Amino acid sequence: MSGLRPDLAVIAANVRPGTRVLDIGCGDGELMEVLQNERECDARGMEIDPVLVERAVARGLSVVQGDADRDLADYPDKTFDYAILSQTLQTAARPDRMLDELLRVGRKAFVSFPNFAHWRMRAQLAFTGRMPVTRHLPVSWFETQNIHHVTVTDFRDLVAARGVKVEREWFFSGAQPVGPALANLRAEYAVFELSR
C-alpha cells in the first residue's frame, strides 16, 4: 500500500479483505486497484470526471461515470460492505445528505476530507486576508471544486446530529499522524470510519 496518499493507505489497511466496496469519487482508481489486488475486495467505483473514468477502466476496474449528488440514489440499500468517500465530501452539494446516502448503500463508510481549520489555513487567512492555498488545497478559491469548507469539529458535530457512530478516526499533517485532541488545529486532513 506504499505510494498511496496517507488517507487512502489507512482506508485500504482497514477495509476487511474480501468485502464489497463502492469508492465514490474514485478518481483514476488508485485505491480501488489496491483493494482489488491486495485485499481481494469486489471494488466498484463512481467518478464524475470522464477522463478519470477512462483511466480507471483502462486499469481493468469497474467504474461508472456518475454524479454522487444524484446517482447514489440508484443503488439499493446495503449493497456494499463499505462506501468510501475520499476527499470528496467538501465538493458535495449537500454533505449531510451525502453522508446519509453513504450509510444507506454501505454498511460502513470511510470519509476523508481536508481540514479547513488547520493552523496554516487559519494563519494565511488571518495574516493575508485571502483564502488559503496550501499543498493539500493547491488552487485558488475561484478554481476549487470545494464548496463546503469543513473542519474536524464541524464533521464531528454533523455525524453526532445525524446519529452516526464514529468507529475510528485518523488525522494527518502531511504523512505524519496527529493525535485526536488537537486534530482540529494540527491535522491537514482527517479520515473517519462510520456506521449507523
PyMOL commands that place a pseudoatom at each C-alpha (Angstrom):
pseudoatom trace, name=CA, resn=MET, resi=1, chain=A, elem=C, hetatm=0, pos=[0.000, 0.000, 0.000]
pseudoatom trace, name=CA, resn=SER, resi=2, chain=A, elem=C, hetatm=0, pos=[3.046, 2.186, -0.205]
pseudoatom trace, name=CA, resn=GLY, resi=3, chain=A, elem=C, hetatm=0, pos=[2.729, 5.052, -2.610]
pseudoatom trace, name=CA, resn=LEU, resi=4, chain=A, elem=C, hetatm=0, pos=[-0.882, 5.730, -1.682]
pseudoatom trace, name=CA, resn=ARG, resi=5, chain=A, elem=C, hetatm=0, pos=[-1.832, 9.076, -0.187]
pseudoatom trace, name=CA, resn=PRO, resi=6, chain=A, elem=C, hetatm=0, pos=[-1.884, 8.613, 3.627]
pseudoatom trace, name=CA, resn=ASP, resi=7, chain=A, elem=C, hetatm=0, pos=[-5.692, 8.820, 3.879]
pseudoatom trace, name=CA, resn=LEU, resi=8, chain=A, elem=C, hetatm=0, pos=[-6.086, 6.206, 1.137]
pseudoatom trace, name=CA, resn=ALA, resi=9, chain=A, elem=C, hetatm=0, pos=[-3.454, 3.973, 2.744]
pseudoatom trace, name=CA, resn=VAL, resi=10, chain=A, elem=C, hetatm=0, pos=[-5.254, 3.988, 6.107]
pseudoatom trace, name=CA, resn=ILE, resi=11, chain=A, elem=C, hetatm=0, pos=[-8.560, 3.217, 4.384]
pseudoatom trace, name=CA, resn=ALA, resi=12, chain=A, elem=C, hetatm=0, pos=[-7.022, 0.364, 2.382]
pseudoatom trace, name=CA, resn=ALA, resi=13, chain=A, elem=C, hetatm=0, pos=[-5.401, -1.091, 5.507]
pseudoatom trace, name=CA, resn=ASN, resi=14, chain=A, elem=C, hetatm=0, pos=[-8.723, -1.063, 7.383]
pseudoatom trace, name=CA, resn=VAL, resi=15, chain=A, elem=C, hetatm=0, pos=[-11.113, -2.435, 4.766]
pseudoatom trace, name=CA, resn=ARG, resi=16, chain=A, elem=C, hetatm=0, pos=[-11.726, -6.107, 5.572]
pseudoatom trace, name=CA, resn=PRO, resi=17, chain=A, elem=C, hetatm=0, pos=[-10.400, -8.447, 2.864]
pseudoatom trace, name=CA, resn=GLY, resi=18, chain=A, elem=C, hetatm=0, pos=[-12.962, -9.986, 0.542]
pseudoatom trace, name=CA, resn=THR, resi=19, chain=A, elem=C, hetatm=0, pos=[-15.657, -7.342, 1.083]
pseudoatom trace, name=CA, resn=ARG, resi=20, chain=A, elem=C, hetatm=0, pos=[-17.790, -5.405, -1.409]
pseudoatom trace, name=CA, resn=VAL, resi=21, chain=A, elem=C, hetatm=0, pos=[-16.683, -1.779, -1.721]
pseudoatom trace, name=CA, resn=LEU, resi=22, chain=A, elem=C, hetatm=0, pos=[-18.028, 1.284, -3.536]
pseudoatom trace, name=CA, resn=ASP, resi=23, chain=A, elem=C, hetatm=0, pos=[-15.431, 4.051, -3.987]
pseudoatom trace, name=CA, resn=ILE, resi=24, chain=A, elem=C, hetatm=0, pos=[-17.330, 7.271, -4.691]
pseudoatom trace, name=CA, resn=GLY, resi=25, chain=A, elem=C, hetatm=0, pos=[-15.230, 9.923, -6.405]
pseudoatom trace, name=CA, resn=CYS, resi=26, chain=A, elem=C, hetatm=0, pos=[-12.682, 7.204, -7.137]
pseudoatom trace, name=CA, resn=GLY, resi=27, chain=A, elem=C, hetatm=0, pos=[-10.522, 9.300, -9.468]
pseudoatom trace, name=CA, resn=ASP, resi=28, chain=A, elem=C, hetatm=0, pos=[-8.312, 7.088, -11.618]
pseudoatom trace, name=CA, resn=GLY, resi=29, chain=A, elem=C, hetatm=0, pos=[-8.965, 4.067, -9.381]
pseudoatom trace, name=CA, resn=GLU, resi=30, chain=A, elem=C, hetatm=0, pos=[-5.732, 4.043, -7.399]
pseudoatom trace, name=CA, resn=LEU, resi=31, chain=A, elem=C, hetatm=0, pos=[-7.414, 2.945, -4.145]
pseudoatom trace, name=CA, resn=MET, resi=32, chain=A, elem=C, hetatm=0, pos=[-9.723, 0.503, -5.923]
pseudoatom trace, name=CA, resn=GLU, resi=33, chain=A, elem=C, hetatm=0, pos=[-6.760, -1.209, -7.554]
pseudoatom trace, name=CA, resn=VAL, resi=34, chain=A, elem=C, hetatm=0, pos=[-5.126, -1.787, -4.156]
pseudoatom trace, name=CA, resn=LEU, resi=35, chain=A, elem=C, hetatm=0, pos=[-8.395, -3.010, -2.638]
pseudoatom trace, name=CA, resn=GLN, resi=36, chain=A, elem=C, hetatm=0, pos=[-8.950, -5.392, -5.535]
pseudoatom trace, name=CA, resn=ASN, resi=37, chain=A, elem=C, hetatm=0, pos=[-5.404, -6.734, -5.863]
pseudoatom trace, name=CA, resn=GLU, resi=38, chain=A, elem=C, hetatm=0, pos=[-4.108, -6.675, -2.280]
pseudoatom trace, name=CA, resn=ARG, resi=39, chain=A, elem=C, hetatm=0, pos=[-7.299, -7.017, -0.207]
pseudoatom trace, name=CA, resn=GLU, resi=40, chain=A, elem=C, hetatm=0, pos=[-9.240, -9.226, -2.682]
pseudoatom trace, name=CA, resn=CYS, resi=41, chain=A, elem=C, hetatm=0, pos=[-12.250, -6.928, -2.497]
pseudoatom trace, name=CA, resn=ASP, resi=42, chain=A, elem=C, hetatm=0, pos=[-15.039, -6.649, -5.028]
pseudoatom trace, name=CA, resn=ALA, resi=43, chain=A, elem=C, hetatm=0, pos=[-14.327, -2.959, -5.668]
pseudoatom trace, name=CA, resn=ARG, resi=44, chain=A, elem=C, hetatm=0, pos=[-16.641, -0.749, -7.729]
pseudoatom trace, name=CA, resn=GLY, resi=45, chain=A, elem=C, hetatm=0, pos=[-16.274, 2.951, -8.412]
pseudoatom trace, name=CA, resn=MET, resi=46, chain=A, elem=C, hetatm=0, pos=[-18.176, 6.093, -9.367]
pseudoatom trace, name=CA, resn=GLU, resi=47, chain=A, elem=C, hetatm=0, pos=[-16.415, 9.145, -10.781]
pseudoatom trace, name=CA, resn=ILE, resi=48, chain=A, elem=C, hetatm=0, pos=[-17.783, 12.351, -12.310]
pseudoatom trace, name=CA, resn=ASP, resi=49, chain=A, elem=C, hetatm=0, pos=[-14.735, 13.182, -14.478]
pseudoatom trace, name=CA, resn=PRO, resi=50, chain=A, elem=C, hetatm=0, pos=[-14.881, 11.212, -17.770]
pseudoatom trace, name=CA, resn=VAL, resi=51, chain=A, elem=C, hetatm=0, pos=[-11.094, 11.353, -18.249]
pseudoatom trace, name=CA, resn=LEU, resi=52, chain=A, elem=C, hetatm=0, pos=[-10.532, 9.751, -14.844]
pseudoatom trace, name=CA, resn=VAL, resi=53, chain=A, elem=C, hetatm=0, pos=[-13.240, 7.153, -15.538]
pseudoatom trace, name=CA, resn=GLU, resi=54, chain=A, elem=C, hetatm=0, pos=[-11.385, 6.228, -18.735]
pseudoatom trace, name=CA, resn=ARG, resi=55, chain=A, elem=C, hetatm=0, pos=[-8.097, 5.863, -16.832]
pseudoatom trace, name=CA, resn=ALA, resi=56, chain=A, elem=C, hetatm=0, pos=[-9.713, 3.677, -14.177]
pseudoatom trace, name=CA, resn=VAL, resi=57, chain=A, elem=C, hetatm=0, pos=[-11.389, 1.447, -16.760]
pseudoatom trace, name=CA, resn=ALA, resi=58, chain=A, elem=C, hetatm=0, pos=[-8.047, 1.166, -18.599]
pseudoatom trace, name=CA, resn=ARG, resi=59, chain=A, elem=C, hetatm=0, pos=[-6.660, -0.286, -15.350]
pseudoatom trace, name=CA, resn=GLY, resi=60, chain=A, elem=C, hetatm=0, pos=[-9.296, -3.023, -15.611]
pseudoatom trace, name=CA, resn=LEU, resi=61, chain=A, elem=C, hetatm=0, pos=[-11.508, -1.566, -12.885]
pseudoatom trace, name=CA, resn=SER, resi=62, chain=A, elem=C, hetatm=0, pos=[-15.295, -1.466, -12.718]
pseudoatom trace, name=CA, resn=VAL, resi=63, chain=A, elem=C, hetatm=0, pos=[-16.037, 2.273, -12.722]
pseudoatom trace, name=CA, resn=VAL, resi=64, chain=A, elem=C, hetatm=0, pos=[-19.096, 4.170, -13.916]
pseudoatom trace, name=CA, resn=GLN, resi=65, chain=A, elem=C, hetatm=0, pos=[-19.367, 7.840, -14.696]
pseudoatom trace, name=CA, resn=GLY, resi=66, chain=A, elem=C, hetatm=0, pos=[-21.801, 9.469, -12.332]
pseudoatom trace, name=CA, resn=ASP, resi=67, chain=A, elem=C, hetatm=0, pos=[-22.537, 12.363, -10.044]
pseudoatom trace, name=CA, resn=ALA, resi=68, chain=A, elem=C, hetatm=0, pos=[-22.733, 11.140, -6.448]
pseudoatom trace, name=CA, resn=ASP, resi=69, chain=A, elem=C, hetatm=0, pos=[-25.079, 14.004, -5.536]
pseudoatom trace, name=CA, resn=ARG, resi=70, chain=A, elem=C, hetatm=0, pos=[-27.701, 12.391, -7.796]
pseudoatom trace, name=CA, resn=ASP, resi=71, chain=A, elem=C, hetatm=0, pos=[-26.660, 8.880, -8.745]
pseudoatom trace, name=CA, resn=LEU, resi=72, chain=A, elem=C, hetatm=0, pos=[-26.153, 7.224, -5.347]
pseudoatom trace, name=CA, resn=ALA, resi=73, chain=A, elem=C, hetatm=0, pos=[-29.948, 7.151, -5.116]
pseudoatom trace, name=CA, resn=ASP, resi=74, chain=A, elem=C, hetatm=0, pos=[-29.900, 4.433, -7.827]
pseudoatom trace, name=CA, resn=TYR, resi=75, chain=A, elem=C, hetatm=0, pos=[-28.116, 1.941, -5.559]
pseudoatom trace, name=CA, resn=PRO, resi=76, chain=A, elem=C, hetatm=0, pos=[-30.168, -0.380, -3.322]
pseudoatom trace, name=CA, resn=ASP, resi=77, chain=A, elem=C, hetatm=0, pos=[-29.793, -0.249, 0.467]
pseudoatom trace, name=CA, resn=LYS, resi=78, chain=A, elem=C, hetatm=0, pos=[-26.770, -2.036, 1.975]
pseudoatom trace, name=CA, resn=THR, resi=79, chain=A, elem=C, hetatm=0, pos=[-25.427, -3.194, -1.403]
pseudoatom trace, name=CA, resn=PHE, resi=80, chain=A, elem=C, hetatm=0, pos=[-21.856, -2.734, -0.158]
pseudoatom trace, name=CA, resn=ASP, resi=81, chain=A, elem=C, hetatm=0, pos=[-19.931, -3.545, 2.982]
pseudoatom trace, name=CA, resn=TYR, resi=82, chain=A, elem=C, hetatm=0, pos=[-18.128, -0.196, 2.665]
pseudoatom trace, name=CA, resn=ALA, resi=83, chain=A, elem=C, hetatm=0, pos=[-18.878, 3.061, 0.894]
pseudoatom trace, name=CA, resn=ILE, resi=84, chain=A, elem=C, hetatm=0, pos=[-15.766, 5.240, 0.557]
pseudoatom trace, name=CA, resn=LEU, resi=85, chain=A, elem=C, hetatm=0, pos=[-15.729, 8.994, 0.005]
pseudoatom trace, name=CA, resn=SER, resi=86, chain=A, elem=C, hetatm=0, pos=[-12.138, 10.253, -0.041]
pseudoatom trace, name=CA, resn=GLN, resi=87, chain=A, elem=C, hetatm=0, pos=[-11.522, 13.990, -0.268]
pseudoatom trace, name=CA, resn=THR, resi=88, chain=A, elem=C, hetatm=0, pos=[-14.906, 14.484, -1.928]
pseudoatom trace, name=CA, resn=LEU, resi=89, chain=A, elem=C, hetatm=0, pos=[-17.348, 15.403, 0.867]
pseudoatom trace, name=CA, resn=GLN, resi=90, chain=A, elem=C, hetatm=0, pos=[-16.455, 19.098, 0.641]
pseudoatom trace, name=CA, resn=THR, resi=91, chain=A, elem=C, hetatm=0, pos=[-17.430, 19.084, -3.062]
pseudoatom trace, name=CA, resn=ALA, resi=92, chain=A, elem=C, hetatm=0, pos=[-20.903, 17.636, -2.449]
pseudoatom trace, name=CA, resn=ALA, resi=93, chain=A, elem=C, hetatm=0, pos=[-23.915, 19.905, -2.876]
pseudoatom trace, name=CA, resn=ARG, resi=94, chain=A, elem=C, hetatm=0, pos=[-25.324, 18.682, 0.469]
pseudoatom trace, name=CA, resn=PRO, resi=95, chain=A, elem=C, hetatm=0, pos=[-22.698, 16.886, 2.588]
pseudoatom trace, name=CA, resn=ASP, resi=96, chain=A, elem=C, hetatm=0, pos=[-25.353, 15.940, 5.162]
pseudoatom trace, name=CA, resn=ARG, resi=97, chain=A, elem=C, hetatm=0, pos=[-27.409, 14.103, 2.553]
pseudoatom trace, name=CA, resn=MET, resi=98, chain=A, elem=C, hetatm=0, pos=[-24.267, 12.571, 1.060]
pseudoatom trace, name=CA, resn=LEU, resi=99, chain=A, elem=C, hetatm=0, pos=[-23.409, 11.137, 4.476]
pseudoatom trace, name=CA, resn=ASP, resi=100, chain=A, elem=C, hetatm=0, pos=[-26.902, 9.620, 4.743]
pseudoatom trace, name=CA, resn=GLU, resi=101, chain=A, elem=C, hetatm=0, pos=[-26.546, 8.074, 1.282]
pseudoatom trace, name=CA, resn=LEU, resi=102, chain=A, elem=C, hetatm=0, pos=[-23.137, 6.583, 2.104]
pseudoatom trace, name=CA, resn=LEU, resi=103, chain=A, elem=C, hetatm=0, pos=[-24.562, 4.810, 5.125]
pseudoatom trace, name=CA, resn=ARG, resi=104, chain=A, elem=C, hetatm=0, pos=[-27.637, 3.736, 3.187]
pseudoatom trace, name=CA, resn=VAL, resi=105, chain=A, elem=C, hetatm=0, pos=[-25.722, 1.980, 0.379]
pseudoatom trace, name=CA, resn=GLY, resi=106, chain=A, elem=C, hetatm=0, pos=[-22.897, 0.768, 2.651]
pseudoatom trace, name=CA, resn=ARG, resi=107, chain=A, elem=C, hetatm=0, pos=[-22.964, -0.988, 5.996]
pseudoatom trace, name=CA, resn=LYS, resi=108, chain=A, elem=C, hetatm=0, pos=[-19.979, 1.170, 6.958]
pseudoatom trace, name=CA, resn=ALA, resi=109, chain=A, elem=C, hetatm=0, pos=[-18.377, 4.220, 5.396]
pseudoatom trace, name=CA, resn=PHE, resi=110, chain=A, elem=C, hetatm=0, pos=[-14.943, 5.774, 5.229]
pseudoatom trace, name=CA, resn=VAL, resi=111, chain=A, elem=C, hetatm=0, pos=[-14.867, 9.543, 4.757]
pseudoatom trace, name=CA, resn=SER, resi=112, chain=A, elem=C, hetatm=0, pos=[-11.715, 11.629, 4.367]
pseudoatom trace, name=CA, resn=PHE, resi=113, chain=A, elem=C, hetatm=0, pos=[-11.560, 15.382, 3.877]
pseudoatom trace, name=CA, resn=PRO, resi=114, chain=A, elem=C, hetatm=0, pos=[-9.190, 18.347, 4.107]
pseudoatom trace, name=CA, resn=ASN, resi=115, chain=A, elem=C, hetatm=0, pos=[-9.465, 20.148, 7.451]
pseudoatom trace, name=CA, resn=PHE, resi=116, chain=A, elem=C, hetatm=0, pos=[-10.086, 23.824, 6.747]
pseudoatom trace, name=CA, resn=ALA, resi=117, chain=A, elem=C, hetatm=0, pos=[-9.276, 24.699, 10.382]
pseudoatom trace, name=CA, resn=HIS, resi=118, chain=A, elem=C, hetatm=0, pos=[-5.618, 23.627, 10.074]
pseudoatom trace, name=CA, resn=TRP, resi=119, chain=A, elem=C, hetatm=0, pos=[-3.328, 26.233, 11.635]
pseudoatom trace, name=CA, resn=ARG, resi=120, chain=A, elem=C, hetatm=0, pos=[-1.676, 27.125, 8.289]
pseudoatom trace, name=CA, resn=MET, resi=121, chain=A, elem=C, hetatm=0, pos=[-5.055, 27.913, 6.773]
pseudoatom trace, name=CA, resn=ARG, resi=122, chain=A, elem=C, hetatm=0, pos=[-6.029, 29.982, 9.779]
pseudoatom trace, name=CA, resn=ALA, resi=123, chain=A, elem=C, hetatm=0, pos=[-2.721, 31.878, 9.601]
pseudoatom trace, name=CA, resn=GLN, resi=124, chain=A, elem=C, hetatm=0, pos=[-2.982, 32.555, 5.857]
pseudoatom trace, name=CA, resn=LEU, resi=125, chain=A, elem=C, hetatm=0, pos=[-6.494, 33.875, 6.221]
pseudoatom trace, name=CA, resn=ALA, resi=126, chain=A, elem=C, hetatm=0, pos=[-5.617, 35.960, 9.301]
pseudoatom trace, name=CA, resn=PHE, resi=127, chain=A, elem=C, hetatm=0, pos=[-2.385, 37.464, 8.002]
pseudoatom trace, name=CA, resn=THR, resi=128, chain=A, elem=C, hetatm=0, pos=[-3.077, 37.839, 4.277]
pseudoatom trace, name=CA, resn=GLY, resi=129, chain=A, elem=C, hetatm=0, pos=[-6.845, 38.291, 4.297]
pseudoatom trace, name=CA, resn=ARG, resi=130, chain=A, elem=C, hetatm=0, pos=[-7.058, 35.794, 1.423]
pseudoatom trace, name=CA, resn=MET, resi=131, chain=A, elem=C, hetatm=0, pos=[-8.466, 32.306, 1.085]
pseudoatom trace, name=CA, resn=PRO, resi=132, chain=A, elem=C, hetatm=0, pos=[-5.634, 29.839, 1.730]
pseudoatom trace, name=CA, resn=VAL, resi=133, chain=A, elem=C, hetatm=0, pos=[-3.696, 27.936, -0.909]
pseudoatom trace, name=CA, resn=THR, resi=134, chain=A, elem=C, hetatm=0, pos=[-1.766, 25.015, 0.597]
pseudoatom trace, name=CA, resn=ARG, resi=135, chain=A, elem=C, hetatm=0, pos=[-0.064, 21.813, -0.538]
pseudoatom trace, name=CA, resn=HIS, resi=136, chain=A, elem=C, hetatm=0, pos=[-3.337, 19.929, 0.029]
pseudoatom trace, name=CA, resn=LEU, resi=137, chain=A, elem=C, hetatm=0, pos=[-5.523, 22.683, -1.425]
pseudoatom trace, name=CA, resn=PRO, resi=138, chain=A, elem=C, hetatm=0, pos=[-3.272, 23.950, -4.207]
pseudoatom trace, name=CA, resn=VAL, resi=139, chain=A, elem=C, hetatm=0, pos=[-5.716, 26.076, -6.206]
pseudoatom trace, name=CA, resn=SER, resi=140, chain=A, elem=C, hetatm=0, pos=[-7.264, 29.490, -5.671]
pseudoatom trace, name=CA, resn=TRP, resi=141, chain=A, elem=C, hetatm=0, pos=[-10.774, 29.911, -4.292]
pseudoatom trace, name=CA, resn=PHE, resi=142, chain=A, elem=C, hetatm=0, pos=[-12.248, 30.570, -7.744]
pseudoatom trace, name=CA, resn=GLU, resi=143, chain=A, elem=C, hetatm=0, pos=[-10.743, 27.382, -9.241]
pseudoatom trace, name=CA, resn=THR, resi=144, chain=A, elem=C, hetatm=0, pos=[-11.520, 24.944, -6.436]
pseudoatom trace, name=CA, resn=GLN, resi=145, chain=A, elem=C, hetatm=0, pos=[-14.239, 22.319, -6.501]
pseudoatom trace, name=CA, resn=ASN, resi=146, chain=A, elem=C, hetatm=0, pos=[-14.554, 22.701, -2.723]
pseudoatom trace, name=CA, resn=ILE, resi=147, chain=A, elem=C, hetatm=0, pos=[-17.865, 24.356, -1.963]
pseudoatom trace, name=CA, resn=HIS, resi=148, chain=A, elem=C, hetatm=0, pos=[-18.184, 23.444, 1.733]
pseudoatom trace, name=CA, resn=HIS, resi=149, chain=A, elem=C, hetatm=0, pos=[-15.204, 24.202, 3.934]
pseudoatom trace, name=CA, resn=VAL, resi=150, chain=A, elem=C, hetatm=0, pos=[-15.464, 21.546, 6.633]
pseudoatom trace, name=CA, resn=THR, resi=151, chain=A, elem=C, hetatm=0, pos=[-13.388, 21.257, 9.799]
pseudoatom trace, name=CA, resn=VAL, resi=152, chain=A, elem=C, hetatm=0, pos=[-12.805, 18.270, 12.066]
pseudoatom trace, name=CA, resn=THR, resi=153, chain=A, elem=C, hetatm=0, pos=[-15.086, 19.847, 14.689]
pseudoatom trace, name=CA, resn=ASP, resi=154, chain=A, elem=C, hetatm=0, pos=[-17.803, 20.575, 12.104]
pseudoatom trace, name=CA, resn=PHE, resi=155, chain=A, elem=C, hetatm=0, pos=[-17.706, 16.981, 10.878]
pseudoatom trace, name=CA, resn=ARG, resi=156, chain=A, elem=C, hetatm=0, pos=[-17.891, 15.556, 14.395]
pseudoatom trace, name=CA, resn=ASP, resi=157, chain=A, elem=C, hetatm=0, pos=[-20.947, 17.774, 15.027]
pseudoatom trace, name=CA, resn=LEU, resi=158, chain=A, elem=C, hetatm=0, pos=[-22.560, 16.624, 11.757]
pseudoatom trace, name=CA, resn=VAL, resi=159, chain=A, elem=C, hetatm=0, pos=[-22.170, 12.914, 12.469]
pseudoatom trace, name=CA, resn=ALA, resi=160, chain=A, elem=C, hetatm=0, pos=[-23.480, 13.382, 16.017]
pseudoatom trace, name=CA, resn=ALA, resi=161, chain=A, elem=C, hetatm=0, pos=[-26.523, 15.296, 14.732]
pseudoatom trace, name=CA, resn=ARG, resi=162, chain=A, elem=C, hetatm=0, pos=[-27.208, 12.571, 12.128]
pseudoatom trace, name=CA, resn=GLY, resi=163, chain=A, elem=C, hetatm=0, pos=[-26.992, 9.764, 14.695]
pseudoatom trace, name=CA, resn=VAL, resi=164, chain=A, elem=C, hetatm=0, pos=[-23.896, 8.324, 13.043]
pseudoatom trace, name=CA, resn=LYS, resi=165, chain=A, elem=C, hetatm=0, pos=[-21.381, 6.322, 15.069]
pseudoatom trace, name=CA, resn=VAL, resi=166, chain=A, elem=C, hetatm=0, pos=[-17.670, 7.083, 14.671]
pseudoatom trace, name=CA, resn=GLU, resi=167, chain=A, elem=C, hetatm=0, pos=[-15.989, 3.678, 14.694]
pseudoatom trace, name=CA, resn=ARG, resi=168, chain=A, elem=C, hetatm=0, pos=[-12.435, 5.032, 14.297]
pseudoatom trace, name=CA, resn=GLU, resi=169, chain=A, elem=C, hetatm=0, pos=[-10.706, 8.240, 13.245]
pseudoatom trace, name=CA, resn=TRP, resi=170, chain=A, elem=C, hetatm=0, pos=[-7.265, 9.153, 11.922]
pseudoatom trace, name=CA, resn=PHE, resi=171, chain=A, elem=C, hetatm=0, pos=[-5.654, 12.553, 11.421]
pseudoatom trace, name=CA, resn=PHE, resi=172, chain=A, elem=C, hetatm=0, pos=[-2.609, 13.571, 9.403]
pseudoatom trace, name=CA, resn=SER, resi=173, chain=A, elem=C, hetatm=0, pos=[-0.317, 16.503, 8.803]
pseudoatom trace, name=CA, resn=GLY, resi=174, chain=A, elem=C, hetatm=0, pos=[1.429, 15.513, 5.603]
pseudoatom trace, name=CA, resn=ALA, resi=175, chain=A, elem=C, hetatm=0, pos=[2.160, 11.827, 6.171]
pseudoatom trace, name=CA, resn=GLN, resi=176, chain=A, elem=C, hetatm=0, pos=[2.563, 12.254, 9.945]
pseudoatom trace, name=CA, resn=PRO, resi=177, chain=A, elem=C, hetatm=0, pos=[-0.216, 11.102, 12.276]
pseudoatom trace, name=CA, resn=VAL, resi=178, chain=A, elem=C, hetatm=0, pos=[-1.772, 13.734, 14.549]
pseudoatom trace, name=CA, resn=GLY, resi=179, chain=A, elem=C, hetatm=0, pos=[-3.495, 12.980, 17.862]
pseudoatom trace, name=CA, resn=PRO, resi=180, chain=A, elem=C, hetatm=0, pos=[-7.262, 13.476, 18.092]
pseudoatom trace, name=CA, resn=ALA, resi=181, chain=A, elem=C, hetatm=0, pos=[-7.115, 16.083, 20.868]
pseudoatom trace, name=CA, resn=LEU, resi=182, chain=A, elem=C, hetatm=0, pos=[-5.506, 18.736, 18.653]
pseudoatom trace, name=CA, resn=ALA, resi=183, chain=A, elem=C, hetatm=0, pos=[-6.762, 17.443, 15.307]
pseudoatom trace, name=CA, resn=ASN, resi=184, chain=A, elem=C, hetatm=0, pos=[-8.903, 20.498, 14.518]
pseudoatom trace, name=CA, resn=LEU, resi=185, chain=A, elem=C, hetatm=0, pos=[-5.824, 22.721, 14.771]
pseudoatom trace, name=CA, resn=ARG, resi=186, chain=A, elem=C, hetatm=0, pos=[-2.978, 20.457, 13.616]
pseudoatom trace, name=CA, resn=ALA, resi=187, chain=A, elem=C, hetatm=0, pos=[-4.452, 18.000, 11.092]
pseudoatom trace, name=CA, resn=GLU, resi=188, chain=A, elem=C, hetatm=0, pos=[-4.345, 18.864, 7.400]
pseudoatom trace, name=CA, resn=TYR, resi=189, chain=A, elem=C, hetatm=0, pos=[-6.873, 16.130, 6.715]
pseudoatom trace, name=CA, resn=ALA, resi=190, chain=A, elem=C, hetatm=0, pos=[-8.993, 13.598, 8.547]
pseudoatom trace, name=CA, resn=VAL, resi=191, chain=A, elem=C, hetatm=0, pos=[-10.282, 10.073, 7.974]
pseudoatom trace, name=CA, resn=PHE, resi=192, chain=A, elem=C, hetatm=0, pos=[-13.352, 8.675, 9.730]
pseudoatom trace, name=CA, resn=GLU, resi=193, chain=A, elem=C, hetatm=0, pos=[-14.796, 5.171, 9.719]
pseudoatom trace, name=CA, resn=LEU, resi=194, chain=A, elem=C, hetatm=0, pos=[-18.551, 5.430, 10.299]
pseudoatom trace, name=CA, resn=SER, resi=195, chain=A, elem=C, hetatm=0, pos=[-21.589, 3.231, 10.876]
pseudoatom trace, name=CA, resn=ARG, resi=196, chain=A, elem=C, hetatm=0, pos=[-25.227, 3.509, 11.971]
for i in range(1, 196): cmd.bond("trace and resi %d" % i, "trace and resi %d" % (i + 1))
show_as sticks, trace
zoom trace
